[in-house]
Amino acid sequence: MIDLRSLYQDVILDHSRNPRNSGELEPCSHAANGNNPLCGDKVRVYMQVGNGKIDDIRFDAKGCAISVASASMMTELVKGTEIGEARATFERFHEIVTRKGDISDDELEALDKLATLIGVREFPMRVKCATLPWHTMTAALDGVADDVTTE
């Protein structure tokens, strides 16, 4: 079994302590709130979307290192991408962190920086922390007005 401390690798700690694209984005065309009431993670995602592309994305987050790091990595990975590509990245990430069984080297490589979060698979509550920013991003893209929750 993976020791919980192994989740907090250098990349995760760096993104948690020095989050990229953190802060409000005004004006923004899309925004949503995410909340994980059991652990207290809260995130707000702001995006400027045009012509099917995420031109800019920022976030505000209060929560654990996993949640903040995942939000930071998410913004780096999806900024400047087509909406479909951003959604596909989330689907790949979500499928792998919730799947039981082995993960191929190709799958890990496709995750890019998100591969550092793969250890959350061993801790279901941490999967919710890691995926909350992503669920919030998709809710913003879908125009969901209610808070998104991982519960």
Short mmCIF file of the C-alpha atoms (twelve columns), coordinates in Angstrom:
data_MODEL
# 
_entry.id   MODEL 
# 
loop_
_atom_site.group_PDB 
_atom_site.id 
_atom_site.type_symbol 
_atom_site.label_atom_id 
_atom_site.label_alt_id 
_atom_site.label_comp_id 
_atom_site.label_asym_id 
_atom_site.label_seq_id 
_atom_site.Cartn_x 
_atom_site.Cartn_y 
_atom_site.Cartn_z 
_atom_site.pdbx_PDB_model_num 
ATOM 1   C CA . MET A 1   0.000   0.000  0.000   1 
ATOM 2   C CA . ILE A 2   1.221   3.472  -0.835  1 
ATOM 3   C CA . ASP A 3   2.133   5.607  2.169   1 
ATOM 4   C CA . LEU A 4   0.069   8.816  2.218   1 
ATOM 5   C CA . ARG A 5   3.283   10.859 2.322   1 
ATOM 6   C CA . SER A 6   4.243   9.489  -1.089  1 
ATOM 7   C CA . LEU A 7   1.326   11.452 -2.560  1 
ATOM 8   C CA . TYR A 8   3.034   14.688 -1.682  1 
ATOM 9   C CA . GLN A 9   5.780   14.524 -4.235  1 
ATOM 10  C CA . ASP A 10  7.845   17.537 -5.185  1 
ATOM 11  C CA . VAL A 11  5.576   18.499 -8.084  1 
ATOM 12  C CA . ILE A 12  2.471   18.370 -5.930  1 
ATOM 13  C CA . LEU A 13  4.087   20.410 -3.184  1 
ATOM 14  C CA . ASP A 14  5.394   22.956 -5.669  1 
ATOM 15  C CA . HIS A 15  1.965   23.441 -7.278  1 
ATOM 16  C CA . SER A 16  0.311   23.612 -3.879  1 
ATOM 17  C CA . ARG A 17  2.725   26.176 -2.458  1 
ATOM 18  C CA . ASN A 18  3.104   28.161 -5.681  1 
ATOM 19  C CA . PRO A 19  -0.120  27.613 -7.620  1 
ATOM 20  C CA . ARG A 20  -0.067  28.680 -11.238 1 
ATOM 21  C CA . ASN A 21  -2.919  30.788 -12.622 1 
ATOM 22  C CA . SER A 22  -4.319  31.438 -9.169  1 
ATOM 23  C CA . GLY A 23  -6.665  34.368 -8.666  1 
ATOM 24  C CA . GLU A 24  -9.760  35.885 -10.159 1 
ATOM 25  C CA . LEU A 25  -10.123 36.416 -13.901 1 
ATOM 26  C CA . GLU A 26  -12.174 39.449 -14.859 1 
ATOM 27  C CA . PRO A 27  -13.835 39.620 -17.173 1 
ATOM 28  C CA . CYS A 28  -14.596 35.964 -17.647 1 
ATOM 29  C CA . SER A 29  -17.112 34.267 -19.876 1 
ATOM 30  C CA . HIS A 30  -17.509 31.111 -17.776 1 
ATOM 31  C CA . ALA A 31  -17.247 30.420 -14.040 1 
ATOM 32  C CA . ALA A 32  -18.353 27.790 -11.545 1 
ATOM 33  C CA . ASN A 33  -17.926 26.859 -7.896  1 
ATOM 34  C CA . GLY A 34  -16.875 23.468 -6.581  1 
ATOM 35  C CA . ASN A 35  -17.249 22.224 -3.038  1 
ATOM 36  C CA . ASN A 36  -16.250 19.007 -1.324  1 
ATOM 37  C CA . PRO A 37  -18.184 19.338 1.960   1 
ATOM 38  C CA . LEU A 38  -16.666 16.279 3.627   1 
ATOM 39  C CA . CYS A 39  -13.094 17.533 3.477   1 
ATOM 40  C CA . GLY A 40  -13.654 21.271 3.071   1 
ATOM 41  C CA . ASP A 41  -12.083 21.786 -0.372  1 
ATOM 42  C CA . LYS A 42  -13.569 24.744 -2.248  1 
ATOM 43  C CA . VAL A 43  -12.623 25.940 -5.703  1 
ATOM 44  C CA . ARG A 44  -13.877 28.573 -8.117  1 
ATOM 45  C CA . VAL A 45  -12.822 28.301 -11.748 1 
ATOM 46  C CA . TYR A 46  -12.889 31.296 -14.092 1 
ATOM 47  C CA . MET A 47  -12.455 31.008 -17.856 1 
ATOM 48  C CA . GLN A 48  -12.390 33.197 -20.894 1 
ATOM 49  C CA . VAL A 49  -13.647 31.020 -23.732 1 
ATOM 50  C CA . GLY A 50  -13.869 31.991 -27.378 1 
ATOM 51  C CA . ASN A 51  -14.208 30.147 -30.668 1 
ATOM 52  C CA . GLY A 52  -14.255 26.755 -28.942 1 
ATOM 53  C CA . LYS A 53  -10.988 27.420 -27.116 1 
ATOM 54  C CA . ILE A 54  -10.063 28.123 -23.492 1 
ATOM 55  C CA . ASP A 55  -8.157  31.368 -23.992 1 
ATOM 56  C CA . ASP A 56  -7.499  31.884 -20.294 1 
ATOM 57  C CA . ILE A 57  -8.282  30.045 -17.063 1 
ATOM 58  C CA . ARG A 58  -7.698  30.907 -13.432 1 
ATOM 59  C CA . PHE A 59  -8.897  29.590 -10.098 1 
ATOM 60  C CA . ASP A 60  -9.304  30.389 -6.436  1 
ATOM 61  C CA . ALA A 61  -9.007  27.404 -4.094  1 
ATOM 62  C CA . LYS A 62  -8.997  26.693 -0.415  1 
ATOM 63  C CA . GLY A 63  -8.268  23.153 0.533   1 
ATOM 64  C CA . CYS A 64  -5.703  20.427 0.744   1 
ATOM 65  C CA . ALA A 65  -2.452  20.263 -1.208  1 
ATOM 66  C CA . ILE A 66  -3.909  17.697 -3.624  1 
ATOM 67  C CA . SER A 67  -6.887  19.880 -4.557  1 
ATOM 68  C CA . VAL A 68  -4.853  23.056 -5.016  1 
ATOM 69  C CA . ALA A 69  -2.096  21.254 -6.942  1 
ATOM 70  C CA . SER A 70  -4.630  19.583 -9.220  1 
ATOM 71  C CA . ALA A 71  -6.280  22.946 -9.962  1 
ATOM 72  C CA . SER A 72  -2.895  24.491 -10.715 1 
ATOM 73  C CA . MET A 73  -1.867  21.656 -13.028 1 
ATOM 74  C CA . MET A 74  -5.275  21.714 -14.699 1 
ATOM 75  C CA . THR A 75  -4.946  25.384 -15.617 1 
ATOM 76  C CA . GLU A 76  -1.503  24.841 -17.087 1 
ATOM 77  C CA . LEU A 77  -2.691  21.882 -19.139 1 
ATOM 78  C CA . VAL A 78  -5.917  23.343 -20.541 1 
ATOM 79  C CA . LYS A 79  -5.050  26.998 -21.053 1 
ATOM 80  C CA . GLY A 80  -5.002  27.657 -24.778 1 
ATOM 81  C CA . THR A 81  -6.550  24.294 -25.706 1 
ATOM 82  C CA . GLU A 82  -9.740  23.447 -27.527 1 
ATOM 83  C CA . ILE A 83  -12.685 22.729 -25.226 1 
ATOM 84  C CA . GLY A 84  -12.909 19.168 -26.520 1 
ATOM 85  C CA . GLU A 85  -9.256  18.573 -25.714 1 
ATOM 86  C CA . ALA A 86  -9.703  19.914 -22.166 1 
ATOM 87  C CA . ARG A 87  -12.690 17.632 -21.632 1 
ATOM 88  C CA . ALA A 88  -10.770 14.647 -23.036 1 
ATOM 89  C CA . THR A 89  -7.856  15.340 -20.665 1 
ATOM 90  C CA . PHE A 90  -10.241 15.310 -17.719 1 
ATOM 91  C CA . GLU A 91  -11.938 12.123 -18.912 1 
ATOM 92  C CA . ARG A 92  -8.548  10.359 -19.233 1 
ATOM 93  C CA . PHE A 93  -7.440  11.559 -15.817 1 
ATOM 94  C CA . HIS A 94  -10.737 10.660 -14.135 1 
ATOM 95  C CA . GLU A 95  -10.887 7.224  -15.722 1 
ATOM 96  C CA . ILE A 96  -7.372  6.352  -14.611 1 
ATOM 97  C CA . VAL A 97  -7.655  7.603  -11.018 1 
ATOM 98  C CA . THR A 98  -10.950 5.768  -10.515 1 
ATOM 99  C CA . ARG A 99  -10.004 2.531  -12.310 1 
ATOM 100 C CA . LYS A 100 -8.852  -0.553 -10.462 1 
ATOM 101 C CA . GLY A 101 -5.901  -2.397 -11.914 1 
ATOM 102 C CA . ASP A 102 -2.741  -1.579 -13.763 1 
ATOM 103 C CA . ILE A 103 -1.913  1.581  -15.649 1 
ATOM 104 C CA . SER A 104 0.269   1.377  -18.723 1 
ATOM 105 C CA . ASP A 105 3.321   3.543  -19.255 1 
ATOM 106 C CA . ASP A 106 1.575   5.080  -22.287 1 
ATOM 107 C CA . GLU A 107 -1.384  6.079  -20.117 1 
ATOM 108 C CA . LEU A 108 0.895   7.663  -17.545 1 
ATOM 109 C CA . GLU A 109 2.772   9.529  -20.256 1 
ATOM 110 C CA . ALA A 110 -0.509  10.820 -21.722 1 
ATOM 111 C CA . LEU A 111 -1.404  12.295 -18.330 1 
ATOM 112 C CA . ASP A 112 1.658   14.547 -18.402 1 
ATOM 113 C CA . LYS A 113 2.019   16.298 -15.000 1 
ATOM 114 C CA . LEU A 114 -1.200  14.738 -13.758 1 
ATOM 115 C CA . ALA A 115 0.650   11.430 -13.474 1 
ATOM 116 C CA . THR A 116 2.101   12.779 -10.215 1 
ATOM 117 C CA . LEU A 117 -1.419  12.565 -8.750  1 
ATOM 118 C CA . ILE A 118 -1.889  8.900  -9.629  1 
ATOM 119 C CA . GLY A 119 -1.264  7.813  -6.036  1 
ATOM 120 C CA . VAL A 120 -4.695  9.148  -5.069  1 
ATOM 121 C CA . ARG A 121 -6.120  5.932  -6.503  1 
ATOM 122 C CA . GLU A 122 -5.261  4.245  -3.219  1 
ATOM 123 C CA . PHE A 123 -7.270  6.799  -1.243  1 
ATOM 124 C CA . PRO A 124 -10.842 7.322  -2.534  1 
ATOM 125 C CA . MET A 125 -11.310 10.519 -0.524  1 
ATOM 126 C CA . ARG A 126 -8.206  11.941 -2.212  1 
ATOM 127 C CA . VAL A 127 -9.619  11.116 -5.658  1 
ATOM 128 C CA . LYS A 128 -12.416 13.554 -4.837  1 
ATOM 129 C CA . CYS A 129 -9.848  16.203 -3.909  1 
ATOM 130 C CA . ALA A 130 -7.895  15.709 -7.128  1 
ATOM 131 C CA . THR A 131 -10.941 15.727 -9.408  1 
ATOM 132 C CA . LEU A 132 -12.925 18.596 -7.839  1 
ATOM 133 C CA . PRO A 133 -11.215 21.335 -9.903  1 
ATOM 134 C CA . TRP A 134 -11.839 19.338 -13.079 1 
ATOM 135 C CA . HIS A 135 -15.509 18.777 -12.303 1 
ATOM 136 C CA . THR A 136 -15.752 22.503 -11.617 1 
ATOM 137 C CA . MET A 137 -14.104 23.357 -14.942 1 
ATOM 138 C CA . THR A 138 -16.573 21.186 -16.861 1 
ATOM 139 C CA . ALA A 139 -19.477 22.689 -14.916 1 
ATOM 140 C CA . ALA A 140 -18.280 26.154 -15.942 1 
ATOM 141 C CA . LEU A 141 -18.097 25.044 -19.568 1 
ATOM 142 C CA . ASP A 142 -21.608 23.595 -19.271 1 
ATOM 143 C CA . GLY A 143 -23.018 26.725 -17.616 1 
ATOM 144 C CA . VAL A 144 -23.978 24.953 -14.377 1 
ATOM 145 C CA . ALA A 145 -25.153 27.528 -11.852 1 
ATOM 146 C CA . ASP A 146 -25.247 25.314 -8.730  1 
ATOM 147 C CA . ASP A 147 -22.121 24.418 -6.808  1 
ATOM 148 C CA . VAL A 148 -20.455 21.270 -8.085  1 
ATOM 149 C CA . THR A 149 -19.736 18.646 -5.484  1 
ATOM 150 C CA . THR A 150 -17.746 15.433 -5.506  1 
ATOM 151 C CA . GLU A 151 -20.139 13.874 -2.981  1 
# 
